Amino acid sequence: MLFLLVGTLYSHAQNFNEVGNSNIPFIHLKKVSQQIVLDGVLDETFWAEAMPAGNFAQTFPTDSINAIGPTQVMMAYTEQHLYVALKCYSKSGQFITPSLRRDYDFFGNDNITLLLDTYNDMNSALAFGVNPFGVRREATIANGGQQGGDFDESWDNKWDGAAKIYDTYWIAEMAIPFKTLRYTAGSKSWRFNVYRYDTQNNEISTWIKIPQNRFVMDLGFMGNMIWEEPLEKPGKNISLIPYVTSSFNRDFENEQQETTQRDFNFGGDAKIGLTSGLNLDLTFNPDFSQVEVDEQVTNLERFEIQFPERRQFFLENADLFGSFAANRLNPFFSRRIGVAIDTATGQNIQNTILYGARLSGKLNDRLRVGLLNTQTAKQEENGMPGFNYTVATAEQKVFERSGIAFMFVNKEATNHNYTNGHRNFNEYNRLLGLEYRLASNDNKWIGKSSFLKTFTPGIEDNDFSHFTQLIYTDRKYRFEWVHLYIGNGYNPEVGFAPRKDFFLISPEASINFYPKQQNNLSRHTLGFDASVFYNLGQDGNEIIDNWALEELNFEPFWDFRFKNSSNLRWQASYTELTLLNDFDPTRIQTNGVVLPRGSNYDFISFGFQYRSDKRKIFNYQIEPSIGSFYNGFRAGIEGSFTYRYQPYGFISLDYTYNHIRLDAPFETANLWLVGPRIDFTFTKKLFLTTFIQYNNQLDNLNVNARFQWRFKPVSDFFIVYTDNYFTEPFSQFGSRNRAIVGKFTYWFNL
């Protein structure tokens, strides 16, 4: 059915990206020999001869007028670099930035972003941004840029840029090496777009007009950049990124560790451009100590929480490996690599990665491939072997924007002789997946349909899952249908599937209203989201009949987006469920106090979320909620406060509080999670981040400070200090563990 729908949509869709189509704006890029000086001054002769792209359209607060603040975009190129000049007009020279740190947030500061669809596939792109203070950011965009999670700013690479502020405008210049980009040799044109946030006129504008209910990174709305001469491969493209670390650490909970441990380590990465579109990443003894620790959350749910990947080795072309199915049904979750289970405690522990290799990119304009292999070390002290991980994936484009994808995942135990006869692990775990991805040319239909099957010793029945999603979006309406089947034997050890043995139906619908009268409201949206879970009965439980209702959730909402860029959301939530396992929602009860398996509950809550204008020096977010909760009552509030001391950084406080009162014998729980953070940027090369996380649900106080000196592009020196303390009564805040790490890394281009 989905395939027939795709054919119908394709036959009625216009090819919006055809080069030479008179309906598509374009610019010609002249090839030059003069090198640019990145200073925000357009005194190079070729800028005067460049064909500018202008006439930006406003997409917020309305999408029916031209931009108030004009913007001009000019481009040129040499054998080695793409040069971009951006001239951004506003009311005055009083521009805003939250700090001088790289990878700034789009909202709350003046900035402009260039999107490059180098393969003209309307599916993936690279983003390069800069603000008036010369602060840069880069990101990858996947899946057509039609959902918020498609934008990944974790990607980091070598390019340069600068900016200069004038009386009523600012100018930015970019120099992007072709070695940083991935494209097909011989390309005659790329698709591109530019979007800008102007805080003084309080508007978001784009070169190609985009409706305000769509993301400005939507790759369905782009123009063309046409090269004077076809692009060739940029020559040898090899980078080496070695590192050395030195650390001191002490685990005070380990009675056998009586003194501070000292450690010295080294390793590195290599990036090899095999072709202009295919890249080989290698890593040896990787160290991720400089990666910022996860922000803790208060977990009131029955299932595991997923945290994002931040490690650089896994980030380029990450969508090739991680975009199958859905977030709660991910066949490959890279954070599973480098983590093992302590067989004595059942807790996650760090597992050293010895080496890794990853081949990813385009074989041609319609075929993307990815191949990953890593090896982890054995864990003799826990009776665990090493593991080898292999992932192979491919995506073939069909029609104009849709695709068919394949995935194979293999986890294989190695070094069995070091396990002391224990077998608390599977010798292998494998997965096969096939997926059809729908994206119509008219930008109204997207979706996917997946089938996944796992192979684990001793598990032969119900070891598969199926997922289908179909979304229709136009300016006024949005409809979504999702259904998901996960068998009880489905076992993706290198994936993320926290819940099994159910069939889910989840419809969602919303309608947008655009006020015509002059008021403070830009748009408001009324809608609902529903989830219905049916228990399959394959797990042998005697509580619910096969295919009987296990859980029902219904959430109506009303969103308001104001012209000053603040947002308000009213929502309600109704839940009806049957527990299949004993459960303590507070996770702090003692003496085995739980809600018993087999018990039934229905509860309802109300709340709202408000986010203030992020352009202000002081801004905040607040989310109170109140209502019944299982057999009792819950009231909570969460949010953040942020004070900006421009341009050097900000001070913020994230907070979550939940008051939970359940029937006896439960003790009343007051759960606090408080996280103050200080982000100070001395210059665009020197950064200091310090934050504290107090979590009484985990009985822990975490202190983390990270100093970074980026002395050259993508070359850094880090000092990282972390400390964890007990917070239970009478603990006197005794230290659990403490560490300080110094790391030096340097990027060589050969």
N, C-alpha and C positions, 0 to 999 in steps of 0.2 A: 504493500500500500504506500509506504513511504517513497519507494523508488518511482512508482507511477506518479505520485504527487510532484516529485522532483522534475520528472520529464515534462509535466504540464507547466510547472512554473518556469522551467527553462525555455520552453517554446514560446511563452508569452513575454519573456524578459528581454529588455534591450541591452545590448552590449555597450555599457556606459564608458568603458575604458578604451575603446578602439582608438588607436593613434590616428589622427587626422579627422576624427569625428568633430564636426564643426560645433557641436553642442558642448564639447569639453574644453575648458580653458587650458592653455599651455604656455610655456615659455621656452625659448631657445637659449641654450648655454654655449657660450663662445669658449673655445680652447685658447688659453693664453700661455705665455712663457714667463711672465713677470710673477715674482713671488710676492705674497701679501705680508704686510706688517700688521699684526693683530693689535690694534690700538683703538678701535672705535672711531677712526677718522677715515673717511672714504676719499683718500687722496690718490689712490691707484688709478691709473688712466682707464683701465678696463671697466671700472665701476660706472664711469660716465657713458660707456658704450653698451652696458648690459641692459637687457630687456627686463624691466621691472614687472613684478606681479603685485597688483594692488586691488583696490575695490573690495575690501574685506566686508563680510556681512556679519551682523550681530546675531549671535545665537542665545545670548542671555544679557539682559532680562527679557527681551523679546526676540523673536526670530523673523520679524517682518520689516526691518529697516536695515540700512547700511550702518557700518560701524561709525560711532561718533569720533573715536580716535583713529585717524588714518594709519595704515601700516604699509610699508613697501618692502618687498623681498627681491633681492638680486642674487644671481648665481653665475659662477664661472668655474673653470676647472683647468688643471694641468695634467701631466702624465701621472702625478702622484696624489693630488689632492682635489677634493671638491671644496670650493670656497663659497661661503654664503654671507651676504650682508643683509641686515634687517634694521630698518629705520622705523621707530615706533613713536608716534606723536601722542601727546596728552595735554592736560591743562597747564602743568608746570613741571618743574624738575624735582618735585617731592615724591619720590618713588619709595616703595615699601619692599623690605626683605626680612624674613624672620631671622636669618643668620647668614654667615658666609660659608656654611657647610655645603659640600657637594650633595646632589640629589635632594633638592628642596621640594617642598610640597607645592602643587600647582595652585591651590587656593590660598588666599591671604597674602599674596605678594605679586608684584609685577613680574611677568615673564612671558617668553615666547618659545614655542616648540615647533621644530621641523619634523615631519613624518616622511620617511622614505620607504616606499614599497618597491624594493629593488628588483623583485622578480615579477612584478605586475600580476600577482596572483590574487589580490584583494583579500588575502588571508593573513599574511605576516608582514611586519614592518619594523624598522628601527626608529627610535625617537631621540632627537638631540635638542636640548633646551638650554637657555641662558637667560639671566635676568639683568637688570640695569647695572648691577654691581659686578658683573662678570662671573657670577657663580653659575656653574654648569650642572647639568644632569643628563643622563642617558637611560634608555629603557628599551625593552623589547615588547612588541605587541603581537598577540596571537589570536587565532580564531576570529579574525575580522574586526577585532576591537569593539565588539558589540555588547560586552559585559565588563563590569568593573575589574574582575579578576584577570582580564586579558592583558592588563598593563603591568609589567614586571620591571621595576626600577632596580632590582638587585644586580642586573647585568652591568659590568664595568669594562671599559676599554679605553684605548689611547686615541685622543683627539684634542684639539685646542680651541680656545675661544677667548674673546675679550669684549668689554663693553665700555662705553663712555656716556656720561649724563650731560645733557645740554639744558638750555632754559625751558623748553617746552617739548622735548623729545629725548630719546636715547637711541644710541646706535650700537648694535652688536655685530661682531664678525666671527665666523667659524671657519676652521680649517680641519676638514675631516679626511684622513688618509683613506685611499681606496683599499688599503690593506686591512683597515678596520671593518670594512663593509663586506658583505657577501652578495654576489650578483653573478649573472651569466656573462662570460666573456663575449664581446661582440654586441652588447646591448645598445640599442639605438634610442631607447627612452625608458624612463622610470615614471611611476606614479608618485605624486607627493601632495601634501597639504601642509598648511601652517595654521596653528591656532595660538591665540594670545589672550592673556588676562590683563586688563587695564584697570587698576584699582581706583584711579581718580575718576574715571567715567563709569566705574563699576560695571564693566561689560566684558563679556567673553566674545571674541570675534574669530572668524575663520576665513581663509581665502576662498575655499569652496563652501558654499552655504550648507549648513547642517541644521535640521530641525532641533528645537531646544529639548525635546524629549529623548534625543539620541546622545551618545557620548561623542565628544569632540574628536576622539581618536578613531571613530568608526571609519574603517577602510573602504566602505562602499561609496564614500564621498571624497573623491580625489581628482586632481588634474594631472597634467603630464609635463614632465621636463624632458626636452628633446636635445640630445647631444649633437654638437657640430660634427663630431666624428665618432664612430662606434667605439665603445670602451673595450680596452684590452685587459688581459690579466695584469695586475700591477707588479709582476716580478716576484722574486723570492720573498716569501712571507713566513718567517720563522721567528718566534719570540721565546726566550727563556726567562723564567721567573723563579730564581732560587730564593731560599729563605734560610735564616738561622734563628734559633730561639734559645733562650736561657730562662729557667724558671726555678722558683722556690715554692714549695707547697707543703702543707701539713694537714692530715686528716685526723682531727682530735677524737673522732668517734671510733677510730681504729686503734685498739689498745696495743697492737703490735707495732704501731708506728710511734716511736718514742721521741724522735727528733725530726727536724725539718728536712725534707727531701730536696735534693738539688738535681737538676736535669739540664742537659744540653742536647739540642736536636738540630737536624738540618734536613732539607729536602727541597722540593721545588716542582714547578709546573713547566710545561712547554706547550706552545700553540703553533701548529704547523698548518699553513694554508696549502692543501694539496692541489686545489683548483680555486678559481675565484669564488666558487660556491660551496666548497666542501672543506671542512676544517677538522684537524686531528688534535685533540687535547690529551696530554699525557701528564700524569702526576706520580710522584714518588714520595712516599712517606709524608703525605700532606698534613699540615697543621692548621687548625681552624681556631686557634686561641683568640685571634683578634675579632672573630665574629661576635656581634653583639648578642647577649643572652636574650632568651625569650621573655616577653612580658607575661607575667603570671596572670591567671584568671581564676575566678571562683567558679568551681564546677558543681552545679546543682543537678546535672543531667546524669543519666544512668550509663553513659557510654564515653569512650575515650575522646579526647579533644585533639584536633590536628593543628600543628604549628607549621609555619611556612619554612621552606628551605632558604638558607642564607649563604651557603658555602659556594664559593666562586666556581669550583670545578664542575658543579652540577647545573650551572645557570644558563650558559649559552645554548640556544635552541631547546630550552627546558620544556617547551610546549610539546615537542616531538615525543617526549617520554612521559609527560605528566598530564596531558589533556584528555586522555581516554575517559569515557563514561562521565562520572560526576565526582564531586568532592568526597562524598560519603561512599563512593564505590570506585576507588582509584586503584587500578591494577599495579601501578608502580609509584611508590612514594619514596623518593631518594633518601629521606631521613631515616629509613630503616637500615641503610647501609652505614656501618660504623657504630651500631648499637646492638648490644647482646643482652640476653636475659641472665641474671645471676640465678643459677639453679637452686641456691640455698635460700635466697630471699624473695625471688620472683620479681626483683626490681630491675629496671633498665640500667645498664652500665655502658660506659664508653668502650668501644672496640676499635683498636687501631687499624686504620686502612694502610696496607703496605704499599699498594700501587693501584693505579687506575688508568684506563685508556678510554677515550670517547671519540668516535667518529660521527659527525653530524653535518647536515647541510643538504644542498640540492645537487642531484645528479643532472637534472635538466629543469626546464621551467615548470614541469608538471609533476616531478617526482622528488620527494624529500625522504631521506633515510637517516637512521640513527643506529649506532652500535656502541654499547657500553660494556666494559668489563672491569671489575675491581676485585681485589683480594684483601680479606681482613686477616688479622693475626689470630692465632689460637689463644685460648684463655685457660691456661693450665690450672690456675688457682680456682676456677669455677667448673672445671671438667668440661669445658666447651671447646670444640675444634675451631679452626678457621673456616671461613666460608668464601666461596667464589660466587660472584654475582655477574650474570650476563643478561643484557637486555638488547633486543633487536626490534626495531620499529621502522615502518615505512608508511608513507602517505602519498597516494596517487590522486592527482587532481582529475576530476571528471566534470563534464560540462564546463561552466565558466568559473564557478566559485566553490562548488561542492567537492567532496573527496571521499575516498575509501582508504581506511587505515588498518594496519595489521600490527600486532605486538606479540612478542615472545619474551617471557621472563624465566630465568633459571637461577635457582639458589642451590648450591651444591656444597655439602660439608667436605672439608679436607682435613688432613692430619688426624685421622681417627685414632691413631695410637696414643694420642695425648689426652684422651677422654677418660682414662682410668676405668674403662668398662661401662661408664654411664651412657645412657641413650635417651637423655631428656631433650632430644632434638630429632628432627627428621633429616635423613641423609640427603634428601633432595626435596625441592618444592618448585613446581613449574606452572606456568600459566600461558594460555593461548587466548588471544583476543582479536576480534574483527569488528570494525565499526564503520558505519556510513554517516558522513557529515554533510548536512544540508545547509546551503547558503544561497539564497536567490539573488539575482542581479538587481532586483528592484529594492533590496534591503529590507523587505518586509517579512521574510520567512527565514528562520534558522532552526536547526535542530540536529539530532543525532540519534542513532540506534545502534546498540552495542550487544555483543554476545561474548562472554568471558567464561573460560573453563580452566579449573586448576587440576593439578596432578600431584597427589601426596601419597606416600606409602600408607596403606591401611584405610584410605578413604576412597571409595568408589562410587557412592551414591550421592545424588543431589549436590554435585560439586561444580555447579555452574551458576551464572547470573546473567540477567538480561536487563537492559536499560533503554528507554526511549524517551526523548524529549522533543517537543515541537512548540515553537514560539512564533506568534504572529504579532508584529508591531507596526502601527502607523502613527500618525501624529496624534490621534485622539484615543486609540484603543491599544491595549496589549492583552493577549491571551496566551496562556502557557498550559500545556498538558505534559505530565510526567508519569510514567509508570516504571516500577522497578521490582525485579524478582531476584532474590538472593537465596539460594539453597543452603541448607544447614551444613553441607559438606564443602561449600565454597571456602577455600583457605588460601588467600593471597598473602603469604608471609612477607613479601616485599611490597605489599600494597597497603591500602587503608580501607578497611570495611569493618567498622566497629560493631555492626549489628547484622545478624543473619536470620535465616528461617522466616522470611516474611515476603509478602507481596504488597507493594505500596502503590496507591493512586493519589496523585497530587495535582489538582487543577488550580489555576491562579488566573485572575482577571482584574483589570483596572481600566479606568477611564480618566482622561486628562481634560481639565477645564482651563481655558485661557481667558481671563477677564478682559473685556474690551474697554471698560471704563478706567479712568486714570486713578489708580490706587497703589498701595504698596505691595500687592500680590502679583507675582509673575506667573505662577501656575499652581493649581492644586489638583490632587489625584485621589480618587476614591477607588478602593478595591478590596480584595480579599485573597487569602492564601489558605488552602486546605490540604491536609494530609490524612489519609486513611490507611492504616496498617492491618493486614490480615495475616494471622499466624498460619504457617504452612503445616505445622504439626509434625515436621520431620525430626525434631529434636527429642521426641519421646515424652514430652511433657503431658501430664494428665489434667492440666488446668483448663486448657482451651481446646475446643474441638478443631479439627482440621479445617482450615479456611474460615475460621471464625474471627470476628473483630477483636484485635488486640489493642489498638490505640486509635484515637480520633483527635485531630487538632484542627481548629478553625480560628483564623485570625483576620478579622476585618480591620482596615486601616484607612486613614485619611491624611495624606501628605500635603504640606503647604510649603512652597518655595517663594520667599520674599525677594523683592527687587534689591534689597540691601545685602543679599547673598546669605541671609540667615535661613534656617529650615526648622519646621515644626512637624511632628508626626504624632497623631493620636492613634492608639491601637487597643484592641481587646484580644483576649486569648481564652478559648475554651478547650479543655483537655479532658478526655475520657480514656481510661486505660486499665489494664489488668497486669499486675506484676508477675512475671515468670520466674523471678529470682528475688531473694531477700535484698532489701535496699535501704540504705541510710542516706537520705538526701543531704544531710548536713555534713557527713563524713567525719564527725567528731564524737559520736556517741560511744560510750564504753559498755562493757558487760554484755556485748552482743545484742544491743537494742537495735532493732531493724523493723521496717515495714515488711510483713511476711509475704512470701510468694503466694500467689493465688488471690490476694486481696484486690478489690476493685475500688477505683476512685474516679471522681469527676470534680473538676475545679475550674474556676474562672478568675481572670485577673484583668486589670486595666492599667494603662500607663501612657506616658507621652515622652517624646524625646525632643529636646530643643538644642540647636547649635547656633550660637550667636555669630555675628559678623566677624570673620577671621581677619579682616583688614585692620581692625582696631588693635591698639597696643595691648589691651586686656580683652581676652575672649574666653568663652566657656562653653561647655556642653553639659547638659543635665538630663538624666533619664530616671525619674521616679516611677515606681509601680507598686500596686497593692492588690490583694485578692486572696482567695482561698488557695490552699496548697496541700495536696494529698488529703489527709484527714485533719488539717489544721489551717494555719494562716501564715502568710508571708508578706512583708513590706520591705521594699528595698529602694536603693538609690545608687546610681553610678554616674560617672561623668569625668570631667577634667576642667582645670583652670590653667590658663596660660598667660604669662606676662612676657612681652617681647621687649628686649632692650637693643633696639636696632643700632648698627647692623651686626652686633657681636653675638647675639644668641637669644635664648629665652629660658625662663623658669616655668616649669609646669608641675601640676599635681594631678595624677590620675587616682580615682577613688572608686571603691565598690563597697557597699554595706548592705547586708541582708539580715533581717530579723525574722527568724523562723520559729514558730510555735506549733508543735504537733502534740497529739494526744499522749497522755502518760502511757508508758514510762519514759518517753522522750524528754530530755532536758532542753530547755529553750536555748536556741543557738543565735549568737550575734557574730556574724562572720564579717571580718574586716579585711580589705585588701587596699593598701595605700601605697602609692608609688611616686614620691617626689623625684623630679629630674632637673638637672642643671646642664644646659648645653651651651658651652662657651666657645666661640671661634675667634681666636686671637687675630688670625689672618685667613686668607683662603687656603693656607697650607697647614696651619696649626689649629688643632681641634682638641677640646676636652669635654668629655661627657661623663657625668656622674649621676647615678640614680640609685634609689633605695626602694626595695620592695618588702613591705611588711604584710605577711599573709598568715593570719591565725588559724586558717583551715589546715595549713601545712606546718603550723608551729615553726615558722621560719622568718628570719629577717635577713635579707640579702642586700649587700652593698657591692656595687660594681662601678669602677672608674676606668675610663679608657682614654689615654692620651695618644693622639695620632699626628705625626709629622709627614705630610706628603711632600717630600723634597723634590720629586720629579713626577711626571705623569704616571700614575699607577705604580709608583714606587714609594714605600712607606716605612716608617719606623713607629712601632707601637709599644706602649707600656700599659699593661692591663692588670688591675688589682681587683680581686674579688674576695668576699668574706661572707660567711653564713653563720648565723647565730640562732641558738634556741630562744624561744619566746614564751614557753610554758611557765606557769607560776613556779617560783622558787628555783628556776634554772639560772638566775642571775646573769642572763644573757651570755651564757657560755658559748664559746666559738665551736662550731661544728667542723668547719674546714676553712682554710685560708690559702691564697696563692697570689703570687705576683709573677708576671711573665713579660719578658722583653722579646720583641720580634722585629727582625729586619728583613725586608723583601725588596727586590730590585727587578725591574723589567728591562731586559736586553732585547733589542731588535737586531737580528743577524742579517 
